[in-house]
Amino acid sequence: MARPPKTLVELIRDNGFRRDRHAALLESEPLAEGAPEFCPPELWRKLRFAQTTYVKYRRSGDEGGQSDYLDAFSRGVRALHGGRLPWALGGD
């Protein structure tokens, strides 16, 4: 029996979010306001900002904005696991 697909939060926790495979989850699974125990609250707020902004650009049809904030979200997840925070979320 196949394992059910991971949720967006599980992908973030497990460093498994891949922009090409999981972008649709940003629209269908809004992140909760409160940070889960595995993520610092400030980074969680930034991930929520990237998600909200991505959805806004996606609904407006702005492909450049979509790409920027999808990339920012993906890099924010990597930052949780030791990567650098992207510029769009307050990093370098």
Secondary structure, DSSP 8 states (H G I E B T S, - for coil): -------HHHHHHTT---HHHHTHHHHHS---SS--TTS-HHHHHHHHHHHHHHHHHHHHT-HHHHHHHHHHHHHHHHHHTT----GGGT--
